[in-house]
Amino acid sequence: MMKKAGVYCGMYERNRSDDMKIADFRHRIPVQMRFSDVDGFGHVNNGVYNDYYDVGRMYYMRDVLGWLPGDSTRDDQLVVVHTNTDFIRQIFLGQSVEVLSRIVGLGNKSLKMVQWLVADGDEAPLSVCESVMAGFRRSTGTSFILPEEWRNRISQFEKTIF
């Protein structure tokens, strides 16, 4: 069953990440922690959190839209134009962590995604990232209106009408 997206603020649904719960996320992917991600204190460097979010975005696009970003055969892409990351708790070496991703708003030429890093078995995020991605046409170097096909796939996946 699809639900209508909530209150709008500008072009995006007012769906703040602090009002969300883990069940709101339909896409998740495990993080593969690397030795170089961890500092001498045994925790993941803050800069690496955004690498994890990039992986989550990449697989969201593959699983929902059917293509990987950066595919040189595709003229129309989504590019990240803004991110905001909150670091709530540390991630430690050996912890099982997943990236949860959800699109919460669709504008004409851009979309807003909320992502959480969550430890296995936890309900609360270790970190939260809100990002905006815009449609970018490689051949012209310009933005474009997001195609109806993308909107439909995202709405069906998220079970929300934007």
JOCORUR-V693057 format. One line per field, one symbol per residue. ss: DSSP state (H for helix, E for strand, - for the rest). psi: psi as a letter, one per 30 degrees, with the letter a starting at -180 (. if undefined). A space follows every 10 residues. Layout:
ss = ???
psi = ???
This chain:
ss = --EE---EE- -EE---HHH- -HHH--EEEE ----HHHE-- --EE-HHHHH HHHHHHHHHH HHHHH----- -----EEEEE EEEEEEE--- -E----EEEE EEEEEE---E EEEEEEEEE- ------EEEE EEEEEEE--- -EE----HHH HHHHHHHH-E E-
psi = kklklbkkjb fkkjikfffl leffkfkkkk kjkleffkaf fglkkeffef eeeeeeeefe eeeefglkkf jffkeklkkk fklkkkjell klkfkjklkk kkkfkkaegl lkkkkkkkkk flfkkelkkk lkkkkkjeff glllkkkeee eeeeeeefhk j.
